Amino acid sequence: MNSDDGTTVLWRPTGPNELTLVRESGWRAWPPRLPDQPIFYPVLNEDYAVMIARDWNVPASGVGYVTRFRVESDFLSRYPVRQAGGKTILELWVPAEELDEFNAHIVGLIEVVHEFR
């Protein structure tokens, strides 16, 4: 996922409420976690993000989105890749208290690449 420009492409499946907050940030930051969400989970491949958006977000809220964004690779090296199931079910676990710093290392804009209803 590392690019020649020193960034890593990540994906994030999300529902409409979180996406509204991302839009309000100018497409530049993820919102703070809720009290019952101690970890922010970006994922490392598009197929896994699609599965979550389609199979979890749609039943939960009627719509699911897949976003794509880039983060400085050197910064991401502090977060080990976690395998949350099968070989391709890979994610990073960013503690909620580090999300502001994580957001500061996003390069460019967060973009919506898929929508499921």
TIKEDO-827982 format. One record per residue: residue number from 0; x, y, z of N, C-alpha, C, CB in turn. Coordinates in Angstrom, 2 decimals. Glycine has a CB too. Layout:
N
pos; nc1; nc2; nc3; cac1; cac2; cac3; cc1; cc2; cc3; cbc1; cbc2; cbc3
NUM; X; Y; Z; X; Y; Z; X; Y; Z; X; Y; Z
...
***
This chain:
117
pos; nc1; nc2; nc3; cac1; cac2; cac3; cc1; cc2; cc3; cbc1; cbc2; cbc3
0; 0.81; -1.19; 0.00; 0.00; 0.00; 0.00; 0.86; 1.27; 0.00; -0.93; -0.01; 1.20
1; 2.16; 1.12; 0.26; 3.03; 2.29; 0.27; 3.17; 2.84; -1.15; 4.41; 1.95; 0.85
2; 3.13; 4.13; -1.26; 3.27; 4.80; -2.55; 4.68; 5.34; -2.68; 2.23; 5.94; -2.70
3; 5.04; 5.70; -3.90; 6.35; 6.30; -4.14; 6.48; 7.66; -3.47; 6.59; 6.44; -5.64
4; 5.37; 8.27; -3.10; 5.41; 9.61; -2.50; 5.53; 9.59; -0.98; 4.18; 10.38; -2.90
5; 5.80; 8.43; -0.40; 5.98; 8.35; 1.05; 4.68; 8.26; 1.82; 6.75; 9.54; 1.52
6; 3.59; 7.94; 1.13; 2.31; 7.78; 1.81; 1.80; 6.35; 1.67; 1.28; 8.78; 1.25
7; 0.86; 6.02; 2.52; 0.18; 4.73; 2.48; -1.30; 5.00; 2.26; 0.43; 3.90; 3.79
8; -1.90; 4.26; 1.34; -3.34; 4.38; 1.09; -4.08; 3.53; 2.11; -3.70; 3.94; -0.37
9; -5.07; 4.14; 2.75; -5.93; 3.44; 3.70; -7.38; 3.62; 3.26; -5.71; 3.96; 5.15
10; -8.24; 2.73; 3.75; -9.67; 2.82; 3.50; -10.38; 2.82; 4.84; -10.17; 1.65; 2.60
11; -11.57; 3.42; 4.83; -12.39; 3.44; 6.04; -13.85; 3.27; 5.64; -12.17; 4.77; 6.84
12; -14.48; 2.16; 6.05; -15.91; 2.04; 5.87; -16.60; 2.91; 6.91; -16.38; 0.56; 5.98
13; -17.66; 3.59; 6.51; -18.30; 4.51; 7.43; -19.78; 4.66; 7.11; -17.62; 5.87; 7.39
14; -20.50; 5.11; 8.09; -21.92; 5.39; 7.92; -22.16; 6.87; 7.72; -22.71; 4.88; 9.12
15; -23.42; 7.26; 7.58; -23.75; 8.65; 7.25; -23.38; 9.66; 8.33; -25.20; 8.76; 6.97
16; -23.49; 9.31; 9.60; -23.18; 10.27; 10.66; -21.70; 10.64; 10.66; -23.58; 9.71; 12.03
17; -20.84; 9.63; 10.61; -19.41; 9.90; 10.59; -19.02; 10.65; 9.32; -18.61; 8.59; 10.71
18; -19.62; 10.28; 8.19; -19.28; 10.95; 6.93; -19.68; 12.42; 6.97; -19.97; 10.25; 5.76
19; -20.78; 12.75; 7.61; -21.17; 14.16; 7.75; -20.08; 14.94; 8.49; -22.52; 14.29; 8.51
20; -19.53; 14.36; 9.53; -18.47; 15.03; 10.30; -17.19; 15.16; 9.48; -18.19; 14.27; 11.60
21; -16.88; 14.16; 8.67; -15.71; 14.25; 7.78; -15.92; 15.39; 6.78; -15.47; 12.90; 7.03
22; -17.12; 15.46; 6.21; -17.44; 16.54; 5.26; -17.28; 17.90; 5.93; -18.89; 16.38; 4.70
23; -17.75; 18.02; 7.17; -17.64; 19.29; 7.91; -16.19; 19.68; 8.18; -18.39; 19.19; 9.24
24; -15.28; 18.70; 8.17; -13.85; 18.98; 8.37; -13.18; 19.46; 7.08; -13.13; 17.74; 8.90
25; -13.97; 19.56; 6.00; -13.38; 19.88; 4.70; -12.73; 18.66; 4.07; -12.36; 21.00; 4.85
26; -13.17; 17.47; 4.48; -12.64; 16.20; 3.97; -11.18; 16.00; 4.38; -12.77; 16.15; 2.45
27; -10.79; 16.53; 5.54; -9.39; 16.47; 5.98; -9.15; 15.73; 7.29; -8.87; 17.84; 6.12
28; -10.22; 15.33; 8.00; -10.00; 14.74; 9.32; -11.14; 13.80; 9.70; -9.85; 15.83; 10.38
29; -10.79; 12.83; 10.53; -11.79; 11.93; 11.12; -12.25; 12.52; 12.43; -11.21; 10.50; 11.32
30; -13.53; 12.39; 12.76; -14.04; 12.97; 14.01; -13.56; 12.19; 15.23; -15.56; 13.02; 13.99
31; -13.60; 12.85; 16.38; -13.24; 12.14; 17.62; -14.11; 10.91; 17.80; -13.38; 13.08; 18.85
32; -13.54; 9.93; 18.45; -14.28; 8.70; 18.75; -15.31; 9.00; 19.83; -13.32; 7.55; 19.20
33; -16.37; 8.21; 19.84; -17.36; 8.28; 20.91; -16.79; 7.57; 22.14; -18.72; 7.64; 20.46
34; -17.37; 7.82; 23.32; -16.82; 7.21; 24.54; -16.69; 5.68; 24.46; -17.70; 7.57; 25.72
35; -17.59; 5.02; 23.74; -17.52; 3.56; 23.64; -16.68; 3.10; 22.45; -18.92; 2.97; 23.53
36; -15.91; 4.01; 21.85; -15.05; 3.69; 20.70; -13.60; 4.07; 21.03; -15.55; 4.42; 19.42
37; -12.88; 3.23; 21.74; -11.52; 3.58; 22.15; -10.48; 3.50; 21.03; -11.09; 2.69; 23.27
38; -10.87; 2.89; 19.90; -9.92; 2.67; 18.80; -10.54; 3.16; 17.50; -9.53; 1.17; 18.69
39; -9.71; 3.78; 16.65; -10.07; 4.13; 15.27; -9.45; 3.07; 14.38; -9.59; 5.59; 14.87
40; -10.26; 2.47; 13.50; -9.82; 1.34; 12.69; -9.81; 1.67; 11.20; -10.71; 0.14; 12.95
41; -8.76; 2.21; 10.65; -8.68; 2.26; 9.19; -8.23; 0.87; 8.70; -7.67; 3.38; 8.70
42; -8.63; 0.50; 7.49; -8.28; -0.82; 6.97; -7.31; -0.70; 5.81; -9.54; -1.57; 6.54
43; -6.62; -1.81; 5.51; -5.53; -1.78; 4.55; -5.90; -2.24; 3.15; -4.42; -2.61; 5.04
44; -7.15; -2.66; 2.95; -7.51; -3.00; 1.58; -8.97; -2.67; 1.29; -7.25; -4.48; 1.31
45; -9.20; -2.35; 0.06; -10.51; -1.88; -0.39; -11.58; -2.95; -0.25; -10.42; -1.42; -1.83
46; -11.26; -4.19; -0.57; -12.27; -5.26; -0.50; -12.82; -5.43; 0.91; -11.67; -6.58; -0.99
47; -11.97; -5.37; 1.90; -12.41; -5.49; 3.30; -13.30; -4.30; 3.66; -11.18; -5.55; 4.27
48; -12.93; -3.10; 3.24; -13.75; -1.92; 3.51; -15.12; -2.03; 2.85; -13.03; -0.65; 3.03
49; -15.15; -2.52; 1.62; -16.42; -2.71; 0.91; -17.31; -3.69; 1.67; -16.17; -3.23; -0.54
50; -16.73; -4.79; 2.13; -17.50; -5.80; 2.86; -18.14; -5.18; 4.10; -16.60; -6.99; 3.25
51; -17.39; -4.40; 4.85; -17.93; -3.79; 6.07; -19.02; -2.78; 5.73; -16.81; -3.11; 6.88
52; -18.76; -1.90; 4.76; -19.74; -0.87; 4.40; -21.04; -1.50; 3.91; -19.16; 0.06; 3.31
53; -20.92; -2.51; 3.07; -22.09; -3.14; 2.46; -22.84; -4.04; 3.47; -21.67; -3.98; 1.24
54; -22.07; -4.84; 4.23; -22.70; -5.86; 5.07; -23.02; -5.40; 6.49; -21.80; -7.06; 5.14
55; -22.36; -4.34; 6.97; -22.61; -3.87; 8.34; -23.24; -2.49; 8.36; -21.30; -3.85; 9.13
56; -22.66; -1.53; 7.62; -23.18; -0.16; 7.67; -24.58; -0.06; 7.06; -22.23; 0.78; 6.95
57; -24.83; -0.74; 5.94; -26.15; -0.63; 5.30; -27.25; -1.15; 6.23; -26.17; -1.41; 3.96
58; -27.12; -2.35; 6.80; -28.18; -2.80; 7.72; -28.33; -1.88; 8.95; -27.89; -4.22; 8.18
59; -27.22; -1.31; 9.41; -27.26; -0.48; 10.63; -27.87; 0.90; 10.38; -25.86; -0.33; 11.18
60; -27.60; 1.49; 9.19; -28.03; 2.87; 8.99; -28.63; 3.15; 7.61; -26.87; 3.79; 9.21
61; -28.81; 2.11; 6.81; -29.43; 2.30; 5.50; -28.47; 2.67; 4.39; -30.46; 3.33; 5.60
62; -27.27; 3.06; 4.74; -26.26; 3.43; 3.74; -24.88; 3.16; 4.32; -26.41; 4.94; 3.32
63; -23.97; 2.76; 3.44; -22.59; 2.55; 3.85; -21.67; 3.15; 2.81; -22.28; 1.05; 4.04
64; -20.62; 3.76; 3.25; -19.65; 4.40; 2.36; -18.27; 3.78; 2.57; -19.61; 5.94; 2.60
65; -17.49; 3.77; 1.51; -16.08; 3.43; 1.62; -15.31; 4.68; 1.26; -15.69; 2.21; 0.69
66; -14.42; 5.08; 2.16; -13.56; 6.23; 1.90; -12.14; 5.75; 1.68; -13.62; 7.24; 3.08
67; -11.38; 6.57; 0.98; -9.96; 6.30; 0.72; -9.19; 7.56; 1.07; -9.70; 5.87; -0.77
68; -8.03; 7.37; 1.69; -7.19; 8.51; 2.06; -5.75; 8.04; 2.20; -7.69; 9.17; 3.36
69; -4.84; 9.00; 2.23; -3.42; 8.68; 2.32; -2.85; 9.28; 3.61; -2.65; 9.21; 1.08
70; -1.93; 8.55; 4.21; -1.27; 8.99; 5.44; 0.23; 8.78; 5.26; -1.81; 8.19; 6.70
71; 1.01; 9.66; 5.86; 2.47; 9.55; 5.79; 2.90; 8.17; 6.31; 3.16; 10.69; 6.61
72; 3.62; 7.42; 5.48; 4.02; 6.06; 5.83; 4.92; 6.01; 7.07; 4.75; 5.42; 4.67
73; 5.84; 6.95; 7.19; 6.72; 6.95; 8.36; 5.92; 7.06; 9.65; 7.74; 8.10; 8.27
74; 4.90; 7.90; 9.66; 4.05; 8.06; 10.83; 3.31; 6.76; 11.14; 3.05; 9.21; 10.63
75; 2.79; 6.11; 10.11; 2.00; 4.88; 10.32; 2.81; 3.74; 10.88; 1.37; 4.45; 9.02
76; 4.12; 3.79; 10.75; 4.95; 2.68; 11.21; 4.80; 2.43; 12.71; 6.40; 2.94; 10.88
77; 4.26; 3.39; 13.46; 4.06; 3.19; 14.91; 2.89; 2.25; 15.21; 3.81; 4.53; 15.59
78; 2.04; 2.01; 14.20; 0.86; 1.16; 14.40; 1.06; -0.18; 13.70; -0.41; 1.87; 13.87
79; 1.20; -1.26; 14.45; 1.36; -2.56; 13.80; 0.08; -2.95; 13.05; 1.72; -3.64; 14.82
80; 0.26; -3.65; 11.95; -0.87; -4.16; 11.19; -1.50; -5.29; 11.99; -0.44; -4.64; 9.75
81; -2.81; -5.23; 12.16; -3.54; -6.26; 12.90; -4.35; -7.10; 11.92; -4.47; -5.62; 13.99
82; -4.27; -8.40; 12.08; -5.08; -9.29; 11.27; -6.34; -9.60; 12.06; -4.30; -10.61; 10.89
83; -7.49; -9.14; 11.54; -8.75; -9.24; 12.28; -9.60; -10.42; 11.82; -9.55; -7.96; 12.14
84; -9.03; -11.32; 11.08; -9.76; -12.46; 10.56; -8.89; -13.15; 9.53; -11.12; -12.04; 9.94
85; -9.39; -13.25; 8.30; -8.64; -13.89; 7.23; -7.42; -13.09; 6.82; -9.53; -14.10; 6.04
86; -6.66; -13.66; 5.90; -5.39; -13.06; 5.45; -5.53; -11.62; 4.97; -4.80; -13.89; 4.34
87; -6.66; -11.28; 4.36; -6.83; -9.94; 3.80; -7.61; -9.00; 4.72; -7.53; -10.03; 2.46
88; -7.96; -9.48; 5.91; -8.72; -8.65; 6.85; -7.72; -7.97; 7.78; -9.76; -9.51; 7.67
89; -7.15; -6.89; 7.24; -6.06; -6.18; 7.92; -6.48; -4.77; 8.26; -4.79; -6.16; 7.05
90; -6.10; -4.35; 9.46; -6.46; -3.01; 9.91; -5.37; -2.46; 10.82; -7.82; -3.01; 10.63
91; -5.43; -1.16; 11.03; -4.58; -0.50; 12.00; -5.45; -0.12; 13.19; -3.86; 0.77; 11.39
92; -4.89; -0.17; 14.37; -5.62; 0.22; 15.57; -4.99; 1.50; 16.10; -5.61; -0.92; 16.65
93; -5.69; 2.60; 15.90; -5.21; 3.91; 16.34; -5.98; 4.27; 17.61; -5.40; 5.01; 15.22
94; -5.29; 4.40; 18.75; -5.98; 4.77; 19.98; -6.70; 6.12; 19.80; -4.98; 4.84; 21.16
95; -7.90; 6.21; 20.35; -8.72; 7.42; 20.20; -7.96; 8.68; 20.58; -9.98; 7.30; 21.04
96; -7.13; 8.59; 21.61; -6.41; 9.79; 22.07; -5.32; 10.24; 21.09; -5.79; 9.53; 23.43
97; -5.00; 9.41; 20.11; -3.99; 9.77; 19.11; -4.61; 10.20; 17.77; -3.06; 8.60; 18.88
98; -5.94; 10.28; 17.72; -6.60; 10.55; 16.44; -6.28; 11.95; 15.90; -8.09; 10.40; 16.60
99; -6.18; 12.95; 16.75; -5.81; 14.29; 16.26; -4.45; 14.26; 15.58; -5.81; 15.31; 17.43
100; -3.49; 13.58; 16.19; -2.16; 13.48; 15.60; -2.22; 12.68; 14.29; -1.18; 12.83; 16.58
101; -3.00; 11.60; 14.29; -3.19; 10.81; 13.07; -3.73; 11.71; 11.96; -4.15; 9.62; 13.33
102; -4.77; 12.47; 12.27; -5.37; 13.38; 11.28; -4.35; 14.37; 10.72; -6.54; 14.13; 11.90
103; -3.43; 14.81; 11.56; -2.42; 15.79; 11.12; -1.47; 15.19; 10.08; -1.61; 16.29; 12.33
104; -1.44; 13.87; 9.97; -0.54; 13.20; 9.03; -1.27; 12.69; 7.77; 0.16; 12.03; 9.72
105; -2.56; 13.02; 7.66; -3.29; 12.71; 6.43; -2.78; 13.63; 5.34; -4.85; 12.86; 6.62
106; -2.51; 13.08; 4.17; -2.01; 13.83; 3.03; -3.15; 13.95; 2.02; -0.74; 13.15; 2.38
107; -3.55; 15.17; 1.70; -4.65; 15.36; 0.76; -6.00; 15.20; 1.45; -4.54; 14.37; -0.40
108; -7.00; 14.86; 0.64; -8.37; 14.80; 1.13; -8.84; 13.36; 1.30; -9.29; 15.53; 0.18
109; -9.80; 13.18; 2.19; -10.51; 11.92; 2.34; -11.57; 11.90; 1.25; -11.15; 11.77; 3.80
110; -11.65; 10.83; 0.48; -12.62; 10.78; -0.61; -13.52; 9.56; -0.50; -11.91; 10.79; -1.96
111; -14.77; 9.73; -0.90; -15.72; 8.61; -0.95; -15.52; 7.90; -2.28; -17.20; 9.11; -0.79
112; -15.27; 6.60; -2.22; -15.04; 5.83; -3.45; -16.15; 4.81; -3.74; -13.70; 5.10; -3.35
113; -16.99; 4.49; -2.74; -18.13; 3.59; -2.95; -19.27; 4.01; -2.02; -17.72; 2.09; -2.68
114; -20.47; 3.77; -2.49; -21.68; 4.02; -1.68; -22.61; 2.84; -1.88; -22.39; 5.38; -2.07
115; -23.14; 2.31; -0.79; -24.07; 1.18; -0.83; -25.33; 1.55; -0.08; -23.43; -0.11; -0.22
116; -26.47; 1.15; -0.65; -27.76; 1.41; -0.02; -28.58; 0.14; 0.05; -28.54; 2.50; -0.78
***
